[in-house]
Amino acid sequence: MNLEIKIVDKSPIHAFIGGITIIKIGIELIVRVGYAIDKISDALADIAKVTFINDEIWVFTQYLWGYIPEPIIKVKVSPESEIAGSLVGEINFRAKFGVDLIAIRREKRWIYNPIAEERILENDRILVRGEMPSLVQIKSYCKDDAPISFKFEGDEKKSSFDIKQPEIESIMPKIKNTYIQMIDISETMIQLAISAAFFNNEEVAEDVLEMEELMDGLNIMFEKQILELAKFVPNTRDIVGILRIGFCCELISDAASNIAEMIIKGFKPHPILVKAIKETSEILLREQVSHQSKFKNITYNEMR
């Protein structure tokens, strides 16, 4: 079934005998962005389904999680911690600890994206995301002395294949590097594409399209690496999940590039969106580092 969407403006200014005009500039961009975001959400949902269709996915996540720039870990809130009893809104996790609060695990209940009025109780387990030094800091503040773990709940399962097998062990670092690049780039592409649409920034849109070409190459490389791994796995169904995640990352990057293409083609934000942009406290710019720049030859951590 083919679905066709037409954006129609019935105001007197655009009316004429025998029909009405179709307004493409402005509103159509919003519709296309919404369509792309819907595709992104579908891909993310497919990634979540991998857990149900492929039990062996935990082998890869446990191996790769520690190498992701901002992993998610579980932290137990001790009764002696200052956080116990505080409202989420009273604790600026990002400013104070450099982490984002993802969810709260309370007994057998999950509280996702907790609101500011949600109170953190003793013995809660909070899921936080951040760089490793920040994760160490939040664990210390919560007085959680357990080692950092990327395992959320349940007993660890036994894999049908040995990740320490020499042939597999030699391939996994390659898969790790490609996988992390794909995750990081696809996530960055979403942020840049939406920002390019909201701020009508063609330079950023061009960057997104360049990243899409890089993603295409990474996806092909990732598929080859997984096929190489398949030769040493007793049951190839056990690696379908990680292959599916790579495919979903490609879908996400495609959706982001579709948004960027709209900006390159000249689609402009709707006037209401333009007004909202003017009132925002943050804007997006792309600048080239000059020879005289203070940022020259310094690391990202040194700039922070």
C-alpha positions in Angstrom: 0.0 0.0 0.0 1.3 3.4 -1.0 0.5 6.3 1.3 0.7 9.9 -0.1 0.7 12.9 2.2 -0.2 16.3 0.9 0.2 19.5 3.0 -2.6 21.9 2.2 -3.0 25.5 3.2 -6.7 26.6 2.9 -6.1 30.3 3.8 -7.7 32.9 1.5 -4.2 34.0 0.4 -3.5 30.7 -1.2 -7.0 29.8 -2.5 -7.9 30.0 -6.2 -10.8 28.9 -8.4 -10.8 25.2 -9.0 -8.5 24.2 -6.1 -6.0 25.2 -3.5 -2.2 25.4 -3.5 0.0 23.0 -1.7 2.5 24.6 0.6 5.8 22.7 0.6 8.2 25.1 2.2 8.2 25.0 6.0 5.5 22.5 7.0 6.8 19.8 4.7 10.2 19.9 6.3 8.5 19.3 9.7 6.5 16.4 8.3 9.6 14.8 6.7 11.6 15.3 10.0 8.8 13.6 11.8 8.8 10.7 9.3 12.5 10.3 9.7 12.3 10.3 13.4 9.6 7.6 13.2 12.0 5.5 11.1 14.7 6.0 13.7 12.3 4.9 16.5 11.5 1.8 14.5 15.2 0.9 14.2 15.7 1.5 17.9 12.8 -0.8 18.7 14.3 -3.5 16.4 17.5 -3.2 18.4 15.6 -3.7 21.6 13.9 -6.8 20.1 17.3 -8.4 19.5 17.4 -9.3 23.2 14.3 -11.6 22.7 15.4 -13.2 19.4 19.0 -13.8 20.2 20.0 -15.0 23.7 23.7 -14.8 22.8 23.7 -11.1 22.3 24.8 -10.6 26.0 28.3 -12.1 25.0 28.9 -9.2 22.7 27.4 -6.5 24.9 29.5 -7.6 27.9 32.6 -7.5 25.8 31.9 -4.2 24.0 30.2 -2.2 26.8 33.4 -1.3 28.6 34.9 0.2 25.4 31.9 2.5 24.6 32.8 6.2 25.4 29.8 6.7 27.7 28.5 3.3 28.9 25.5 2.6 31.1 26.1 1.0 34.5 23.9 0.1 37.5 24.7 1.8 40.8 23.2 0.9 44.2 22.2 3.8 46.5 23.5 3.0 50.0 21.4 4.2 53.0 24.5 6.2 54.1 24.6 8.1 50.8 23.7 11.7 50.6 21.6 10.9 47.5 19.2 8.7 49.4 16.0 10.6 50.1 16.8 13.4 47.6 14.5 14.4 44.7 15.8 13.8 41.2 15.3 17.6 40.5 17.6 18.5 43.5 20.5 16.5 42.0 21.9 17.8 38.7 23.6 14.5 37.7 25.2 15.9 34.5 26.6 19.1 36.1 27.6 17.5 39.4 28.8 14.1 38.4 29.0 14.3 34.6 26.5 11.5 34.1 22.9 11.2 32.9 20.2 9.4 35.0 18.5 6.9 32.7 16.3 4.9 35.0 15.7 3.8 38.6 15.3 0.1 39.5 13.2 -0.1 42.7 12.6 -3.7 43.9 11.0 -5.3 40.8 9.8 -2.1 39.2 11.6 0.1 36.6 11.1 3.9 36.6 12.3 5.2 33.2 13.2 8.8 32.6 12.4 9.8 36.2 10.7 13.2 36.7 12.2 15.9 38.9 9.7 15.1 41.7 10.7 11.5 41.9 12.6 10.7 45.1 15.6 8.4 45.1 15.3 5.9 48.0 17.9 3.9 49.8 18.7 0.6 48.1 17.5 1.9 44.8 19.6 0.9 41.8 20.0 3.7 39.4 21.1 3.4 35.8 23.5 6.2 34.8 25.4 6.9 31.6 28.8 8.7 31.5 32.5 8.5 31.0 34.4 6.0 33.1 35.9 8.6 35.6 32.4 10.1 36.1 30.9 6.6 36.7 33.6 5.9 39.3 32.7 9.3 41.0 29.0 8.6 41.2 29.5 5.1 42.6 31.7 6.5 45.3 29.1 9.2 46.1 26.4 6.6 46.3 28.8 4.5 48.5 28.5 1.5 46.2 31.7 -0.4 46.8 30.9 -3.2 44.3 33.1 -3.3 41.1 31.7 -1.5 38.1 29.5 -3.9 36.2 27.7 -3.7 32.9 25.3 -6.5 33.9 21.9 -5.1 34.9 20.1 -8.1 36.4 19.7 -11.9 36.3 22.3 -14.6 36.4 25.0 -14.7 33.8 24.3 -17.2 31.1 26.7 -19.6 29.6 27.6 -18.9 26.0 27.4 -21.6 23.3 30.8 -20.4 22.0 34.1 -19.5 23.8 34.9 -15.8 23.3 38.5 -16.6 24.5 39.0 -19.1 21.6 42.1 -17.9 19.7 40.4 -17.5 16.4 37.4 -15.6 17.9 39.7 -13.6 20.2 41.6 -12.3 17.2 38.5 -11.1 15.4 36.7 -9.5 18.3 38.9 -6.4 18.6 38.1 -5.6 14.9 34.4 -6.1 15.5 34.7 -3.9 18.7 36.3 -1.0 16.8 33.8 -1.1 13.9 30.8 -1.5 16.2 31.7 1.4 18.4 32.3 3.7 15.4 28.9 2.8 14.0 27.1 3.4 17.3 28.8 6.8 17.9 28.4 8.0 14.3 24.8 7.0 14.0 24.0 8.7 17.3 25.9 11.9 16.3 24.2 11.9 12.9 20.7 12.1 14.5 21.7 15.0 16.7 23.4 16.9 13.8 20.6 16.2 11.3 17.8 17.5 13.6 19.9 20.5 14.6 20.6 21.3 10.9 16.8 21.2 10.3 15.9 23.4 13.2 18.7 25.9 12.6 18.6 25.7 8.8 22.3 25.0 8.8 23.5 23.7 5.4 27.1 23.2 6.6 26.0 20.8 9.3 23.7 19.1 6.8 26.7 18.5 4.5 28.6 17.0 7.5 25.8 14.6 8.0 25.9 13.5 4.4 29.7 12.9 4.6 29.1 10.8 7.7 26.6 8.8 5.9 29.2 7.8 3.3 31.5 6.7 6.2 28.6 4.7 7.7 28.1 2.8 4.4 31.7 1.7 4.5 31.6 0.8 8.1 28.5 -1.3 7.7 30.1 -3.3 4.9 33.2 -3.8 7.0 31.1 -4.9 10.0 29.2 -7.4 7.9 32.4 -8.9 6.6 33.8 -9.2 10.1 30.7 -10.9 11.4 30.8 -13.4 8.5 34.4 -14.1 9.4 33.4 -14.7 13.0 30.7 -17.1 11.8 33.3 -19.6 10.6 34.2 -20.3 14.3 30.8 -20.2 15.9 29.0 -23.6 16.2 25.5 -22.1 15.7 25.5 -19.1 13.4 22.1 -18.1 14.7 23.9 -17.0 17.9 25.4 -14.0 16.0 22.3 -12.9 14.2 21.6 -10.3 16.9 24.8 -8.4 16.6 24.4 -8.4 12.8 20.9 -7.0 13.2 22.2 -4.2 15.4 24.6 -3.1 12.7 21.8 -3.2 10.1 19.6 -1.0 12.4 22.5 1.5 12.8 22.5 1.8 9.0 18.8 2.5 9.0 19.3 5.2 11.6 22.0 6.9 9.6 19.9 6.7 6.4 17.0 8.5 8.2 19.4 11.2 9.5 20.8 11.7 6.0 17.3 12.1 4.6 16.7 15.0 7.0 20.0 16.6 5.9 19.1 16.2 2.3 16.0 18.3 2.8 18.1 21.2 4.1 20.5 20.9 1.1 17.6 21.0 -1.3 16.4 24.3 0.2 13.6 23.4 2.5 13.2 26.1 5.1 11.9 25.8 8.7 8.3 26.8 9.3 7.9 30.4 10.6 6.8 29.1 14.0 9.9 27.0 14.2 12.0 30.0 13.2 10.5 32.1 16.0 11.2 29.3 18.5 14.8 29.1 17.3 15.4 32.8 17.9 14.3 32.4 21.5 16.6 29.5 22.2 19.6 29.9 24.5 21.9 27.7 22.4 22.7 27.8 18.7 24.7 25.5 16.5 27.8 26.6 14.6 30.7 25.0 12.7 34.0 26.7 13.0 37.5 25.9 11.7 40.3 25.9 14.1 42.9 28.5 13.0 46.7 28.4 13.5 46.2 31.1 16.3 43.4 29.2 18.1 43.8 28.4 21.7 42.2 25.0 20.9 45.0 24.0 18.6 46.8 20.8 19.6 44.9 20.3 22.8 42.6 17.4 23.8 38.9 17.5 24.3 39.4 16.8 28.1 41.8 19.8 28.3 39.1 22.1 26.7 36.4 21.1 29.3 
